Amino acid sequence: MNPAASALLATTAIQAAASAALLTLPAIAPLVAADLDLPTSLVGTYLSLVYVGAATAALAGGAAVLRVGALRLSQLSLLACALGLLLGLVPAVTVVALSAVLLGVGYGPITPASSHLLARTASPARMGLTFSIKQTGVPGGAALAGLAVPPLALLAGWRIAVAAVAVLAVLITVAAQPLRRSLDADRERTARFSLGHFAAALRLVAGTPALRTMAAVSFVYAGLQMCVSGFIVAYLAEEVGLGLVTAGVGLTVANVAGVVARIGWGAFADRVLSPRATLALLGGLMAAGALATAMFSAAWPLAAMLAVIAALGATAIGWNGVYLAETARVAPAGQVGLATGGCLFFTYVGVVCCPFLFGLLQRASGSYALCFAAAAAAYAAVAAVLMLRRTTAAG
């Protein structure tokens, strides 16, 4: 297998396992919340804690990749995700909170590491497609969490389901080991890591207008994407009235649509519209999908709800590959990992803020539907700003 194919296969599998780990507890949030005697909407706080860890670790990832190698950093990160899941089995709220942060610390460096690896091995003419294929691992892992974790939790208990995902992460870590020597051949064993690397990534983003734009867009898009993935099961089960397994199918449908759409949007951005215009188009479609989702009720046919969820997933979960490819394209030469880590800091800060605010609004209003309507307004605002700036630049 050539280096480009090996890199793509390894990074996609690792990304899928990490994504499954991240969404394992949200996929069974009603069961976990009932067992711990907590409101289900606190899943937003859990996800926020995950991304507190991820935001910090993403900044470190861009520098650490030079020292240990992109694949080795990905392996270590995936092991941290597994450990975070296992720590979350302890029946104490404070320990579950710590496990969420550790899970985020594992999740954060994976994308900077994979971007470094793919930018080095992928064809420049296929950057959008390559990054989009790799990013299918995110909804792919989420789909696995939505499809497999709820039934397993109902059959064997939620702790067994969580442990099973942790074991899967360890197995994929081990399976990637034979590729380590060839894919990490560019690592710099003498590279030093210091706290200054955190500031360097942020300075790079702040000083590069195109990177600032990508960081700002991803703040909103990523934050709301996590709201879609993190709350859709609770919304369908608690407010619309579907069973937990059926609600889990909704999460799977959204993420399967995201898998397919990421590849399509990557090719679209390579061949039809510019990445920025594609991101603006996606924002408008996300707004429409979120608004339709807010209108769900028990009177809707299941097929109609799943069709809307699929359309929302194809956009709200389908944008990432275009964003990462554009970030890699506009990054200074040799600094793709650093630039990606800096942008992802803002991406993950958005994921910290949005689920927390989503959950806060839900607890205040008692309505998940209102939260999805608010998300639609935010999507529309970002799309309008992107189009306005594009028009101004063209003029």
N, C-alpha and C positions, 0 to 999 in steps of 0.2 A: 504494500500500500504506500502511495507517495506521501510526502510530508503534509501536503495540503489536506488530503483526505483523512490522514491520521489525526491531524490537529482538529479538524472539524468534527470527526466522530468522538474524540475524547472530550472536547469542550462541550459538545451538545449533551452527552451522557451525564457529565458532571453537573451541568446546569440543570438538567431535568431532576436529578436526585436532590440537589439543593432546593429547588423549587417545591418538590414534593414534601421535603422536610419542613419548609417554611409554612406551608398551608395545611399540614396534617391536623394540628389542633383546631384551626378555624373550620375545617371540614366537618368536625364533630363537636363544634362549639356547644350546641344544646346539651349533649351528654356530659361534657366536661364541666360546664357551668352548673348543671344540676348536681353533679357529684361534689363539687366544691362549694355549693350553695352561693353562687354568684350570678348576676344578671348576664345573659348571653351577649349583650351589647358591649361588654368589657373586652370582647375579642378585638375591638379597635385599639384599646390600650395595650393589649398583648402585641399586636402588630407594630404599634408605635415603638415599644421597647425593643422589638427585633431590629427595627431600622435605626434606633439610636446606636446600637452596636454596629450595624452595617455601614452607616454613614462614616463613623470613625475609622473602621477597618478599611473602607474603600480608599481613603486618603493614604493609608499606609501601604495598601496593595500595589499602587503604581510604583513605589520605590522598592518594596520587598521582592517584586518579581525579578528585578535585576540581580539580586543576591542569590536567591534560591532557585530561580527558574519558574516559568509560568505554570508548567504542569505540576511541579512539586508544590507550589503555593496553592494550586487548586486542590490537590490531594489533602494537604493539611487543613484547608478550609472545610472540605467536605467532612473530614473527621470531627472537626469542631461542631459542625451541624448535627452530626450523630450524637455527640456528647450532650449537646444542648437539648435534644429531644429526650434522651434518657434522664437527664436531670429534671426535666419537666414531669416525670412520673411521680416525683415526691409530692404527697398531698398537702402542700403548704403554699399559700398564695405568694409569699415572698420568694420561695424557691422557684416557683413557676415563672415569676418575674425575672429572676436571675437567669433562668434557662433561656428565656426569650432573648435577653441581651447576648448570651453566649452564642445562640443560634445566629443572631445577626452578625456577630464578629466572624463567624464562619462564612456567612453568605456574602458579606461585603467585598472581599478581595477577588471573588470568582470572576466577575465580569471584567475588571481591569486586567487580570491575568489572561483571560481568554482573548480579549481585544489585542493585547500585545502579541499573543501567539498567532492569531489569525491575520493581523496586519502584516506580519512577517512572512506568512506562507500563502496567503490568498492572492489571486490575480487582481490587479487594480481595477480591471474592467468588470469584475464580479463582486466587488466589495459589498454592495447592498444585498445581493442575493446570499453571499456567504455568511454575513453577519445575521441576516434574517433566518437562515436555516439554523444557525447555532442558537439563536434566540427562541426557536421553537421549543427548546428545552424548558423554558419557563412555563408556558401554558401546557406543555406536554406533562411536566411534573405535576402541575396543578390538576390537570385532568386525571392523572393517576390517583392523586389524593382524593379527588371528588368521587371517583368511580370505585376505588378499592377500600378506602379507609372507613367510610360509614358502614358498609355491610360487615366488614371484619370487626368493627367496634361493637356492633349489635350482636354478632355471633360469639365473640370471644372476650369482649370487654375493651374499653377504649385504651387501656394501658398496653394490652397486647398489640393493638393496631399501631400505636405510637412506636413501640419497640421494633415492630416489623419494618417500618420505614427506616429506622436507625440502622438496622442490619443491612438493608438494601444500600444505604449510603456507604457503609464500610465495604461491601462487596464491590461496588463500582470503583472505589478508591484503589482496591487491590488489583482490579482488572486493568486499570490504566498504567500500572507500574512498568510493564514491558516497553512502553513508549517513552519513558522518561528520558533516557539517555539521548535519543535523537531529537526530541522536541525541546529539550532544555539545553541544547548545545551552545546557545548564545549567552547563558548565564555568566555573570561576572563574579567569581568567587571572592574577589577582593573588594567588591562594592560594600560601602558602609551605609548603615541606616541610622538616621538621627531624627529628632523631633522636627528639624528644619524641613524634612521632606513633606510634612503635613502642610506647612505654609507654602512650600513651593508649588504644590498642586493647585492650591487656591489662587496663588498669584498668577499662575499660568492662565487659569480660566478668567480671572478678573481683567487680565491684560489683553485678551483675545476676543474681539467683539463676536465673532461667530461662535466661539465656545460659550460666551455669556448667554447668547440666545438659546443654544441647545440646553444649557443648564436650567434656564428659566422655564422653557417649555416642558422639560422633563419633570420639573418640580410638580407641576399640576397634573400632567398626564400620568405619571407614575403613582402619585398619591391617590388619584381617583381610580386607577387600575386596581390598586390594592383594596380600595373600598368595594369595587365590583366583586373581586375574588373573595374577599374576606367576609362580606355581609350577605352575599346572594343566598347562601344556604339558610341563614337565619331569617331573612326576609321571606323566602318562599315557604319555610316551615312555620314560622310564628305569625306572620301577617296574612299571607295569601292562603295558608291552610293546607299545604302539601305535606305528605309524609317525609321523614328525614331522608330516606333512601332516594325518593323521587327528587327532593330538593338537591341532594348530592349529584343526581344526574344533571340538574341544571348547571351546577358548577363545572361538570365534565363537558357539557355541550359548549359552554362559553369558551373553555380553554382548548377544546378540539378545534373549534372555529378559529381561535387565535393561532393555533399551530399552522393550519392551512393558510390563513390570511397573511401571516408573517412572511412566508415565502413569496406569496403573490405581491404584497406591498413592496418587498425588497426589489423584485424584478421591475415593478411599476416605477419605482424611484430611479432605477438605473436607466430605464428606456423611455419613459413617457414624461412625467413631470419631474422637476427638481425635488430633492429631498425636502426642502423647506416648504414648497407648495404641496407636496404630498402630506406633510405633517399638518398643514392647514386644512386640507380636505378631510383628513382623518378626524380632526377636531370637530368639524361640522357633523360628520356622521356619528361620532360618539355622542354628541348632544342629542341627536334624534333618537338614538338607541336608548340612552338613559331616560329620556322623557317618556318613551313608550313603556319602558320597564316600570316607571313610577305609576303607570296607569293599570297595572295588573290588579286583578281581583279574582275571587273564587269563581266568578261567572265566566272567566276566560277559559277556552279550551286549552288543555295542556300543550297540544301541538303548537298553538299560536304563541303561547308563552315561550316555549323552547325556541321557536323561530326568532322571536325578538331577542332572546338571550344570545342566540348564535350570532345575530347581526351585531349586538353590542360587543360580544367577545371578539369578533373579527376585527373590530376597530380599537376598542379600549384595551385589548390585549395584543393587538397586532402591530402596533406602531414602533416597537422597541428596536427592531433591526435597522430600520431606516434611521432612527436617531443615533444609534451606535456607529453605523457606517459613516454618517455625516460627521460625527465627532472625530472619528479616526481620520477622515479625509482632510478636515480643516486643522488638525493638530500639527504642530511643528514636527519636522522630521526627527524620528528617534524618540519622540515623547508621547507616543500614543497611549501607553499605559498610564503615564502621569496625567495626561489630559483627561483620559477616561475616568481615572480615579477622582480627579477634581470635579468633573461634571457630575459623577455619580454621588458625590457628597450632597449636592443640591437635590439630585433625584431622590436620594434616601431621606433627606430632611423633609421633602414633600410627602414621602410615605410615612414619616413619623407624624406629621401634622394632620394630614387629611383623614386617616382612619380615626384618629382621636377626636377630631371635630365632627366627623360623621357620626360616631357613637354618642358624642355629647348632644348633637342635635336630635338624634333618635330618642335619647332618654328624656330630653326636654319636651319633645313634641309627641312622643309615643308612636311615631310614624316613620317606617323605613321608606315609604313611598315619597314623603317630603324630602328625605335625604337624597334620593335618586334624582328628584326634580332639581334640587340645588346643584347636584353634580352636572346636570345637563346645562345649567346656566354657566357654570365655570368652564366647561368644555367650549361652549359657544364663544365666550369672551376671549379665550386663547386663540381660537381659530380666527376670530376677527382681527386680533392684533397681528397675527402672522401675515394675514392677507394684506392688511393695511401697510405694514412695513415692506412687504414685497412690492406692493404697488408704488410706494414712495421711492424705493430703490430703483425700480424700473423707470420711473418718471425722471 
